[in-house]
Amino acid sequence: MKTPNPFGACGVTRRQFLTQTGMGFTGVALGAMLFKDGVLRANDAPAFTPPNGQPQFTPRAKSVIWIFLIGGLSHLESFDVKPELNKYAGKLIEDTPHKGVVNDTLIKQNLPNIDTQKRDVYKKIMALNTGYRTHGQSGLVVSDWFPHLGSCADDLAVVRSFWTIDNNHGAQLTFHTGRNVREGAHPTIGSWVTYGLGSLTDNLPEFVVIGEPSADCCGGVWTHGAAYLGPQYSGVRLNTDPSKPLAFIKPADPTMTPEEQEHNFSLLGKLNRLSGIDYPDDEFLRARIKSYELAFQMQTAIPDTLGLQKESEATKKMYGLDQKETETFGQQCLVARRMVERGVRFIQLFHGGIGSAGAWDSHRDIKANHSRLARNVDQPIAALIKDLKQRGLLDDTLVVIGTEFGRTPGADFNEGAMGTGRDHHPHGFTCVLAGGGTKGGIVHGATDELGFHAVENRHYVTDLHATVLHQMGLDPRKLQYPGRQRLDVDYGEVIRGILA
């Protein structure tokens, strides 16, 4: 027997009744959102207060351009040059005055799972594979692989004392989240920035990813993801080819007028919001609604942003768009500058993504490998810094150049013979910053004479995160998410020695 509808006699449906009494699905959705936002609560327990999109204190930077070289740039042959490698080339480390660097206790200090993470220590010292010289008034030493960045010496803050916890390419994920790859997805630095500050523009994503990201072996989409913060704070991948920057940038029906498309998006938005009433806690639905709305706005904004033909010939030449070796990364750096001009908060540039550990992973023939890759990026990155500066944008744009770890002082071996490359090296490596309230022409921290261990002003990778957040006006310890317990190491410590 069919159960009678208790509301049927008066001609009111269950949904209408609940809605009219303030307890309908709209009310349930509102209650769920208010509860999440810490406005509605059942008791007097401290409420969670989400970020309101405003800096917590006066920021020094408005945007971040985060450049990541996939595979492991040699710190020894870029920004932490070690002449001792030439002096003792071909000798075993224990036969030099620096034999203490291979002390087992020191080697184990950074790696939490030493039984599975420790690699062979290649002890036969390899000479530098390139020359080096001083640059600028600061006298910053830079290898000859990076002459253009050398010309920016007085705008660079070089931190030579980073260390990390993974001796394999899972360190790519660690560099972006602070966590070991075995711990899975955690929010990346880009997602924390956008979670804390939101967007400066309504027609472009606040977090954009350019270039081929890390492969699945090394973090994959997690290296630009938001994990538990929700997909709306993940990076949006963008191609710099203006003909196909995004899969959803052009209408499926080319005959559709802008007015018709706007009407369709309006209807779609209404339908999505009705679904949102029934599913108030579906973060993926909320992200999808946001993406549809943003996609419509981006159909105009993205072609304009990628319109590099509007740039002067001098600017395009400065970025290397007239040379095959620098054209691709030059375009990406130029697009990054144009995005900063249009209010994008966080632009993450990947270089060296090849579907495996990364192009910079030079176990063999590092001289050919690094000289070629350096030519790809040196001129474009230097042009980016100079271009931002001449346009008055460098003061409030923080440029970061990083990689997952350095390379070993000893040569990687090949069947017992001395090899031509360098192995992974998490014990000490370098990152470079420019602009955004950092000092120029300075070196902070140091590795030992062979570049083996970070020995002065040591910094774990989350110290870099803390510094970026601080310059954006955010206190990492105030960036919380309900139900998620963060560790002390997640917050890091601001590297105050490089701040202006």
Backbone hydrogen bonds, N-H to C=O, Kabsch-Sander energy under -0.5 kcal/mol:
donor,donor_aa,acceptor,acceptor_aa,energy
8,G,5,N,-1.7
9,A,5,N,-0.5
10,C,7,F,-0.7
11,G,8,G,-1.5
12,V,7,F,-1.8
17,F,13,T,-2.6
18,L,14,R,-2.6
19,T,15,R,-2.8
20,Q,16,Q,-2.9
21,T,17,F,-1.6
22,G,19,T,-1.5
23,M,18,L,-2.6
24,G,18,L,-0.9
28,V,24,G,-2.8
29,A,25,F,-3.0
30,L,26,T,-2.9
31,G,27,G,-2.9
32,A,28,V,-2.6
33,M,29,A,-2.5
34,L,30,L,-3.0
35,F,31,G,-2.6
36,K,32,A,-2.3
37,D,33,M,-2.2
38,G,35,F,-1.2
39,V,34,L,-2.5
40,L,34,L,-1.1
53,G,196,G,-0.7
56,Q,473,G,-3.1
57,F,473,G,-1.0
60,R,471,Q,-2.3
61,A,471,Q,-2.7
62,K,396,D,-3.2
63,S,396,D,-1.6
64,V,345,R,-2.7
65,I,398,L,-2.7
66,W,64,V,-0.6
66,W,347,I,-2.9
67,I,65,I,-0.7
67,I,400,V,-3.5
68,F,66,W,-0.5
68,F,349,L,-3.2
69,L,402,G,-2.7
70,I,68,F,-0.7
70,I,351,H,-2.9
72,G,69,L,-0.9
75,H,73,L,-0.7
77,E,74,S,-0.6
78,S,75,H,-1.2
80,D,75,H,-2.2
82,K,76,L,-0.7
85,L,82,K,-1.7
86,N,83,P,-1.0
87,K,83,P,-1.7
88,Y,84,E,-2.2
89,A,86,N,-0.8
90,G,125,I,-3.1
91,K,88,Y,-2.2
93,I,123,K,-1.8
95,D,92,L,-1.9
96,T,93,I,-1.8
99,K,96,T,-1.2
101,V,98,H,-1.9
102,V,99,K,-1.4
103,N,100,G,-1.7
107,I,103,N,-2.0
108,K,104,D,-2.0
109,Q,105,T,-0.9
109,Q,106,L,-0.6
111,L,108,K,-0.5
114,I,111,L,-0.5
116,T,113,N,-1.2
117,Q,113,N,-2.3
118,K,114,I,-2.0
122,Y,120,D,-0.8
123,K,121,V,-0.8
125,I,91,K,-2.8
125,I,123,K,-0.7
126,M,409,P,-2.3
133,R,142,V,-2.0
135,H,140,L,-1.6
139,G,135,H,-0.9
139,G,136,G,-0.9
140,L,135,H,-1.4
142,V,133,R,-2.3
142,V,140,L,-0.5
143,S,78,S,-2.4
144,D,131,G,-2.7
146,F,143,S,-1.8
150,G,146,F,-1.9
151,S,147,P,-1.4
152,C,149,L,-1.4
153,A,150,G,-1.8
155,D,152,C,-2.9
156,L,153,A,-1.5
157,A,433,L,-3.1
158,V,156,L,-0.6
158,V,442,I,-2.6
159,V,157,A,-0.6
159,V,431,C,-2.8
160,R,158,V,-0.7
160,R,444,H,-2.4
162,F,429,F,-2.3
163,W,459,H,-1.8
164,T,426,P,-2.0
171,A,168,N,-2.1
172,Q,169,H,-1.9
173,L,170,G,-1.0
174,T,170,G,-1.7
175,F,171,A,-2.4
176,H,172,Q,-0.7
176,H,173,L,-0.8
177,T,173,L,-2.1
178,G,174,T,-2.7
183,E,180,N,-2.2
184,G,181,V,-1.6
188,T,225,G,-1.6
189,I,176,H,-1.5
192,W,188,T,-2.1
193,V,189,I,-2.0
194,T,190,G,-2.0
195,Y,191,S,-2.5
196,G,192,W,-2.2
197,L,193,V,-2.0
198,G,194,T,-2.2
200,L,343,G,-0.9
208,V,346,F,-2.6
209,V,236,V,-2.6
210,I,348,Q,-2.9
211,G,238,L,-0.6
215,A,356,S,-0.7
218,C,215,A,-1.8
219,G,216,D,-0.9
220,G,215,A,-2.2
222,W,219,G,-2.1
223,T,220,G,-1.8
224,H,221,V,-1.5
225,G,222,W,-1.1
229,L,226,A,-2.3
230,G,227,A,-1.6
233,Y,230,G,-2.0
234,S,231,P,-1.7
235,G,224,H,-2.8
236,V,207,F,-2.6
237,R,235,G,-0.6
238,L,209,V,-2.9
239,N,245,P,-2.1
244,K,241,D,-1.6
249,I,246,L,-1.2
256,M,253,D,-1.8
261,Q,257,T,-2.5
262,E,258,P,-2.5
263,H,259,E,-2.1
264,N,260,E,-2.3
265,F,261,Q,-2.7
266,S,262,E,-2.1
267,L,263,H,-2.3
268,L,264,N,-2.9
269,G,265,F,-2.7
270,K,266,S,-1.9
271,L,267,L,-2.5
272,N,268,L,-2.8
273,R,269,G,-2.2
274,L,270,K,-2.0
275,S,271,L,-2.0
276,G,272,N,-2.1
277,I,273,R,-1.5
278,D,274,L,-1.3
279,Y,275,S,-1.9
282,D,279,Y,-1.6
283,E,281,D,-1.3
286,R,282,D,-2.0
287,A,283,E,-2.3
288,R,284,F,-2.0
289,I,285,L,-2.7
290,K,286,R,-2.4
291,S,287,A,-2.3
292,Y,288,R,-2.4
293,E,289,I,-2.2
294,L,290,K,-2.7
295,A,291,S,-2.7
296,F,292,Y,-1.8
297,Q,293,E,-1.6
298,M,294,L,-2.8
299,Q,295,A,-1.1
299,Q,296,F,-0.5
300,T,297,Q,-1.1
301,A,297,Q,-1.6
302,I,298,M,-2.8
304,D,300,T,-1.2
305,T,301,A,-2.4
306,L,302,I,-2.7
307,G,304,D,-1.0
308,L,306,L,-2.7
310,K,307,G,-1.9
311,E,308,L,-1.7
316,K,312,S,-2.3
317,K,313,E,-2.2
318,M,314,A,-2.1
319,Y,315,T,-1.8
320,G,317,K,-1.1
321,L,316,K,-2.7
323,Q,320,G,-1.6
326,T,323,Q,-0.5
327,E,323,Q,-1.7
328,T,324,K,-0.5
330,G,326,T,-2.5
331,Q,327,E,-2.4
332,Q,328,T,-1.8
333,C,329,F,-2.4
334,L,330,G,-2.3
335,V,331,Q,-2.5
336,A,332,Q,-2.0
337,R,333,C,-1.9
338,R,334,L,-2.0
339,M,335,V,-2.2
340,V,336,A,-2.1
341,E,337,R,-2.0
342,R,338,R,-0.9
343,G,340,V,-1.6
344,V,339,M,-2.4
346,F,206,E,-2.3
347,I,64,V,-2.9
348,Q,208,V,-3.1
348,Q,346,F,-0.5
349,L,66,W,-2.5
349,L,347,I,-0.7
350,F,210,I,-2.7
350,F,348,Q,-0.6
351,H,68,F,-2.4
354,I,352,G,-0.6
359,A,352,G,-2.6
360,W,70,I,-2.4
361,D,358,G,-1.6
362,S,360,W,-1.6
363,H,361,D,-1.2
366,I,420,T,-2.1
367,K,420,T,-0.5
369,N,365,D,-2.4
370,H,366,I,-3.0
371,S,366,I,-0.5
371,S,367,K,-1.5
372,R,368,A,-1.7
373,L,369,N,-2.3
374,A,370,H,-2.7
375,R,371,S,-1.4
376,N,372,R,-1.2
377,V,373,L,-1.4
378,D,374,A,-3.0
381,I,377,V,-2.6
382,A,378,D,-2.1
383,A,379,Q,-2.7
384,L,380,P,-2.3
385,I,381,I,-2.2
386,K,382,A,-2.5
387,D,383,A,-3.1
388,L,384,L,-2.5
389,K,385,I,-2.0
390,Q,386,K,-2.6
391,R,387,D,-1.4
392,G,389,K,-1.4
393,L,388,L,-3.1
394,L,388,L,-1.1
396,D,393,L,-0.6
397,T,394,L,-1.0
398,L,63,S,-2.6
399,V,397,T,-0.6
399,V,434,A,-3.0
400,V,65,I,-2.7
401,I,432,V,-3.1
402,G,67,I,-3.0
402,G,400,V,-0.5
404,E,69,L,-0.5
406,G,425,H,-2.4
408,T,423,D,-1.7
411,A,124,K,-2.7
412,D,421,G,-2.9
414,N,417,A,-2.4
417,A,414,N,-1.7
419,G,412,D,-0.7
421,G,363,H,-0.6
422,R,362,S,-2.3
423,D,410,G,-0.5
425,H,406,G,-1.2
429,F,162,F,-1.7
431,C,159,V,-2.1
432,V,401,I,-2.2
433,L,157,A,-2.5
434,A,399,V,-2.0
435,G,155,D,-0.6
436,G,394,L,-2.6
436,G,397,T,-0.5
438,T,435,G,-1.2
439,K,498,I,-3.4
441,G,153,A,-0.8
441,G,156,L,-1.1
442,I,156,L,-1.8
444,H,158,V,-3.0
446,A,456,E,-1.5
448,D,453,H,-1.6
451,G,448,D,-1.8
454,A,427,H,-2.1
455,V,446,A,-2.4
455,V,453,H,-0.6
456,E,446,A,-1.8
459,H,161,S,-2.5
461,V,163,W,-0.7
463,D,460,Y,-2.2
464,L,460,Y,-0.6
464,L,461,V,-0.9
465,H,461,V,-1.2
466,A,462,T,-2.6
467,T,463,D,-1.8
468,V,464,L,-2.3
469,L,465,H,-2.7
470,H,466,A,-2.4
471,Q,467,T,-2.3
472,M,468,V,-1.2
473,G,470,H,-1.7
474,L,469,L,-2.9
478,K,475,D,-2.3
479,L,476,P,-1.0
480,Q,478,K,-1.0
484,R,481,Y,-1.8
485,Q,483,G,-0.5
486,R,484,R,-0.6
490,D,487,L,-1.0
491,Y,487,L,-0.7
491,Y,488,D,-1.1
492,G,488,D,-1.1
496,R,494,V,-1.7
498,I,495,I,-1.5
499,L,496,R,-1.5
500,A,437,G,-2.8
